[in-house]
Amino acid sequence: MSYGVKRLWPMRCLPAAIWLALAGLAALANGAAAQTALTAQSGATPAGNEPAPPHHAPAAPMRQAPAAPALNLALPANLATPADASDPSEPGLHDHAPALPADLARVLPPAELAERAIAGLPEVRERLRGIDYRAAERDRLAAGPYEWTARATVQQRREEIGPRYHEQEVAIERGFRWSGKVEQDRKLGATGVRIARNGYSDAWHEGARGLVAGWFAVLREARAAARLAEQQAQRERALGVVRKRLAAGDIARIELGLAESEAAQARSAQRAALARAAVARADFARRYGIAAPPETVAALPEPSYEPVDVDRYIEAVLADNHEIRLAELDAAHARLSADRERAELLPDPTVGVHAGRERGGAERIVGLSFSMPIGGPARSARVSAALAEADMADERLRATRARVVQSAFELATLANAAREGWDSLAGAATLAERNADLAERGYALGELGINELLLARRQAIEARSAEETARVGLLETHARLLVDRHALWAPPEDEDE
């Protein structure tokens, strides 16, 4: 194509001034492109009226946490971690973390293991990739929507009576943003990156919540299976007492049938509990890629922590809450977008230079071109829509704040109530078990009947089940309190914050 242009449009046909102007514009375009490439490599801010922000690092670094105190739960040695959890592009883990209370340190997985499991969750890694996407959007906004456009025209003029003429024209032009729009686009891009980073931290926080819920769900099923095994042993011992009395001729055979029926029901419940525990462990391992608590757990630690000051806890949550910060950034981004749409009421101009020859070179043309759209009602409608969207974002922010405060209030209040409830259930379970032991001795001595023995044993089983359910729930609530105020498996720190 360049050969044809040289034939139709020899350089000598244009005045030297035109070619100098075209060469200057081309050099300006090439210089801007080269500077943009250097900026992308070095992170420097280019000169000119469309600066680009520093190059974005994929994500803010995180701290490395030391391992939690050794667990008293015998976890398998072959702990599988997600294959992509060690991705070198992923932020590092925490360098330090607050020491866990003794009760939670005995039942929770080590901090490093838990954080790697959270980092490997698909929803967390999706938000991590979202930071790269927002960084690319920031660079696009900084570069602007306009590019240099080159145009060449070749035509033939024919007169009714006369010769034919070959005519040519070349032009180069580009649209330019007004200086205020450049700064607004920069702010929009930077805010978008901050939204992505806070979105990543928020997804991490939700992943930590899910890990707590999943871990204690498995622990609850495992402890239920262990408890049923202990109770089954007690029923077998009571069954032995019934058989001795039957052999001695002290009771009727129907009492043996009742005791055997009770023991058979206990064996069936234990098998069902073991199956539920195995399913829960498999689901947890599949979801998080780490080993769950073992199928049976010998005992749970006694929950020990002071009552929660509800007002201070709410203040701590509000002081560092990614959900609120994300809503604030969304509202700020919506306001910036509305301001940007308002700036579009003044359209951007397009400036160019062109040169041509007509009537076979008898006439030479050199000129500058300037064009600008004439705004219509569509621009005003876009401004109104952007302002409405900003108002909606403000309302979402208010709703988010109210929801976070209500959630923190409920969690702290329920934690205090759960502690008081567990204290009562623990005393009731101890008393019921003591009564069941006395009833077993009384039955062995012939002072009580089989119905009294079975009733006392059922009451003891139900009381202990309620106590252990409350114990697991209290430990889980304690862990959730720490997660929500970022004292356990905290999200990555944002370098912009």
N, C-alpha and C positions, 0 to 999 in steps of 0.2 A: 504494500500500500504506500510505503514511503517513496518508492520509485515513481509511482504515478503522481504523487503530490509534487515531487521535484519537477516532473515534466510539465504538469499543468500550472505549477505555481513556482517558478524559479525565484530564488532569493533576491535576485537583482531587481525584480519587478516591484518590490516593496521599498519604501523609503527606509533608510537606516534607523530612523527614530522609532518606526513601528516595530521593527524587529528587536530593537533594544527594549521597548516596553514589554513585548511578549516574552523576551528572555528573562526580564526582571520578574514578571509574574510567575513564570515557570520555576525560576530559582527560589522564589518565595515559597511556592508549593513544595518543592523538593526539600528545602530547609526545614519547613514545618514537619514534613514526614520524618526526616532524619532525627529531628529533635524529639518527636514523639517516640520513636524507637529507642533513643537513648534514655528517655524518661522511663520507659517500660523496663529497661534493663537495670538502671541504676537507682531508680526511685527518686531522682531529682525533679524539682518543679520547673517546667519549661517557662521561658519568658514569653511575654505576649499577653493578649487580652483574653486568652482562654486557658488559664493554668490548670494543670492536672494535679490532683492530690497525690501524696506519696503512695508508692505501690503497696498494695495490701498483702500482708502475710496471711496465709490460710486461716490461722486461728490463733487466739491468745494462748500463751503457755499456761499450763496448770502446775500445781504443786505436787510433789511426790510424797505420799503418806507412808509412815512406817507401818509395819504389820501390827495388827491389834494383838492383845495378849492371847496366849495359846488357848484354843478352844478345849473344852472338856468333852466335845462331841467328836467321836472317832470318824473324821471325814476320810474318804478313800484317798489313796496317794496319787492316783492318776486323775488329777483335776484337769479337766479339759477346758481350755479357754478358746474363745472364738478365733477363727483363723485370721480375721481381719482386724482383731483388736490390737495387734502390734504393728499396725500400719505406721511407717515412719512419718507420714504427713499428719498423724493424729497428735493433738496436744499431749504433753507429758502429764503424768499423774502428780498429785499434790506432794510438795516437799514435806509438809507437816500437817497434822490434824489434831484437834483437841483429843485429850485422853478420854476414852469411853468409861462410863460407870462400870463397876465390877460386874453387875448383873448382866448388862448387855454385852460386855466383852466376852462373857462365857458362852453366849448363844449366837452371836452374829458372826458372819464370815470375816476374815481379815480385810482391812480397808483396801489394800492394794488389789486383792482378788475381786472385791465388790466393785471397785472403780473401773477395773478392766471389763467386768461384765456389763456395767452401764455404758461404757464407751463403745462396746460392740453391738449395742441395740440398733436395729435398723432405723428407728425413728430418730435416734440421736445422731447417727452418721448422716442421715438425710439432712438434718439441720447443719451439720458440719460442712457438707457440700454446698449448702445454701449460702455460706459465707463467701465461697469462691464465686458463686453466681452473682451475689450482690456486689462484690468487688469488680467483676467484669462490667456490671451495669453502671457502677460509679465511673469507671474509665470511659464507658460509652457516653455518658452524660457530659463528662469533662471534654471529650473530643468534639461534641456537638453533632448536629444532624446533617451538616452541610459538607460537601466535597467540591473540589475543583471540577468544572465541566468544560471540556474542550469541544469545539464544534467547527466543522469544515463544510463548506457548501461549494459545489461545482454546478454550474448551469450554463445553458446556451441561449443566447438571445438571437432571435430571428426577426428581421424587419420585413414588412410586406414586399417592399421593393428595396433591396439593398443587401448588404453582406450579412454573414452570420458572425456572431461574436462569442468567444469563450470567456466566461466570467467566473471568478472565484472569490471566496470570502472565508476567513478564519476568525475564530473568536475563542476567548477563554473567560469564564465567569465563575463566580462563587457567591453563595449566600453567607451573610454574616449576622450573628446574634448581637443585639445591643448589649453593652457591657453589663448592665444589671442582670440580664438573663444568664450570663456566664457564671456569675457568682451564685445565683439561685440554683443553677444546675449542680454546681459543686456541693452546695449544702445538701441538696436532695440525695446526691450520691453518697456522701459521708453518712447521712442519717440512715440510709438504706443498709449500709455495712453495719452500723451499730444495731439496727433492728435484727439483722441476721445473727450477730454475735450474742445478743441477749436471747434470741430465739433458741440458739444452741444451748445456752445455760439453762433456759427454762425446760427444754426437752431433757437435759441431764437431770434436773430436779425431779421431773415427773418419772424418769427412769429409776431414780433412787427410791421414790415412793413405791413404785411397783415392785422393786426388789425387796423392800421391807415387807410389803403385803404378801408376796409370794413365798419369801423365806419363812415367815411365821405361819402361813397356811400349811406348809409342809411340816413345820415343827409341831403344829397343833395335831395333825393327823398322826405323826410319828409318836407323839406322847400319848395320844388316845390308844394306839395299838399297844404300847408298853403298859399302860394302865389296865387295859383289859386282860393282858397276860397276867399281871399281878392279881387281879381279881379272880381270874380263872383258877389260879393256884389256891386262893382262899376257899373257893367253892369246892375244889377237889378235896381240900382238907376237911371241910364240913361234911362232904359226902362220905369220907372215911369214918367220921364220927357216927354218922347215921348207920353205916354198915355194921359197926361194932355193936351198937345198941340193938340192931335187928338180930344179930347173931346171939346176943345175950337174951333175946326174947322180951326186951323192954318196950318195943314199939311194933306197930303194925307195918306190913309190907308196903302199904300205900305211901308211908312217909319216905321210904326209899325211892319210890317212883317219883315223888315230888322233887326230891333232892337231885335225882338223876336228870329229870327234865330241866331243872334250873341249870345244872352243869352243862347240859347239851346246848342250851340257849347261849350260855356264856362262850362256849367254844365257837359257835356259829358267829357270834358278834365279833370275836377276836379275829377270825379269818376274814370277815368283811372289813374290819379296821385295817388289817395288814394290806389288803388289796387296795383300799383307798389311799393308804400311805404310799404304796408303790406307784400308783397313778400320779399322785401329787408330786412325788420326787421326779418321775420321768418328765412331767410337764415343765417343772421348774428347770431341770437340766437342759431340756430342749429350748426353752425360752432364753435362758441366761448363759448357757454354755459352761456353767460351773457345777460342781457337785453340791447336791442338796444335803440337808441333815440326814443321818442314817435312818434306817427303817424303824428302829426303836430307840428311844432316848431314855436313859435311866432315870434322870431327875432334872428338874428345872430349878434355876437359882431363885431365891426369894427376892421379889422386886424391892428395891430400896432406893428411894429418892424423896426429896422434900416436896411438899405440895407446891403446885405451880401458881405463881403470882400472875393472874390472868391479864391484868393491865400491862405489866412489864413484858409479858410474853408477846402480846399484840404489838407493842412498840418495837420489840426486837424483830418480829416478822416484817413489819412495815418498813423498818430501816434497811432491810436487804431482801427485797422480793423481786424476782425477775419477772413475774407475771405483771406486777404493777409497772415496773420499768418498761416492759415491752409495750404495754398499753400507752404509756406516756410517749414513747418514741413513735408509736403509730399515730397518735394525735398530732405530734410535732410534724411528722412527715406529711400528714394530711393538710396541715396549715401551710407548710412550704409548697405543697402541690397547688393549693388554692392561690397562693401568691404568684406562683409561676404561671398559672392560667390567666391571672389578671394581667401579668406582664405581656401575655400574648395578644392583648387588645391592641398593642402597637406591633404591627407585623414586622418581620425581619426583611431587610432589603437584600437585593441581589445586585452585585456590581461586577462589571466586566469590561473588557477592551476588545475591539474587533478591527479588522482591516480587510480591505478587499480591492479588487480591480474589476472594472466593468468596461464594456465596449472594447474588448480586446486589449485592455491596458490603456486606453485613451483616458479613462477616468480612474482615479485612485481614491479610495475612501479609507479614512482613519477616524475612529471614534471611541467614545466611552458609552457604556450602557448602564442604566440604573432602573430597577424595577422593584415594586413593593406592592403586595396584595392590598386590596381595599377590604377592610374587615366588615363582616356582616353579622347578622344575629346569631349565627352558630357560635362565634367566639364568646359572646355574652352568655349564651346558654351553657357553654362549658365552664365558665367562671361560676355561674350559679350552682351547677352540679358539684363542682369542687368545694365550694363553700358549704353546701349541704353535707357532703361527705366528711368535711372537717368537723361539723357539728355532731355528726353521728359518732365520729371517733372520740370526741369529748365525752359524749354520753357513755360510750363503752368504757372509757377510763373511769368514770364515776362508778359505773356498775362493777368494774373489776375491783376497785378499792373496797367497795361495800362487801363484795363476795369474799375477798381475802380476809377482811376484818371479821366477818361472821364465821368463816371457817376456822380462823385462829381462836376465836372465842369459844366455839363449840369444842374444839379439840382440847383446849386447856381445861375447860369446865368438865368435860367428860373424863379427862385424865384424873382430876381430883376425885370425882365421883367413883371412878373405877378403883382407885386406891382404897377408898372407904368400903366399897362393896367387897373387894377381895379380902380385906381384914375380917369382915363378918363371915364370909364364906369359909375362910380358912379355919376359924374357930368352930363353925358348925360342922365342917368335915372331920375335924379331930374328935369332936364329941360323938358324932355318929359312928365313927370307926371304933371308938372305945365301947360304945353301946353294943356294936355288933360282936366284938370280942367277948363281952360279958354274956351276951345272948348265946354265943357258941359254948361257953363254959357251962352256962345254966342248962343248955340242952343236953350236954354230955352228962350232967348230973341228974337229968330227968326232971329238972325244975320247970323247964319251958317246953312248949311243943314245937313241931316243925314249922308251923305257920309263923310263930313269933320269931324263930331263927331266920327264916327266909325274908321276912319283912325287915328285920333289923339289918340284914346284909344288903338288901336292895336300897334302903335308906342311906347306908354308908357309901355304897357305890355311887348313887346319884349325888350325894353331897360332895364327894371327892371329885367327881366329874365336873360339877359346877365350879368347884374351887380351882381346878387346873385350867378350865376354860377361861375363867377370870384372870388367872395368873398369866397365861399366854397373851390374853388381850391387853393386860396392863403393860407387859414388856413391849408389845407391839406399839402401844400408844406412846410409851416413853421413847422408843426409837423414832416414831413419826414426829414427835415434838422436836427432837434433835435435827432430823432431816429438814423440817420446815424452817428452822432458823439457821440452817447451813452449818450446824455443828457436827454433822455426820455425813460423810461422803459428799462434801460440798461441791457445787458446780465449779467449773473452771473459772479462774479470775479473768476478767476482761481488761485487757491492757488500756482500753480507752476510759475506763471508769476510775 
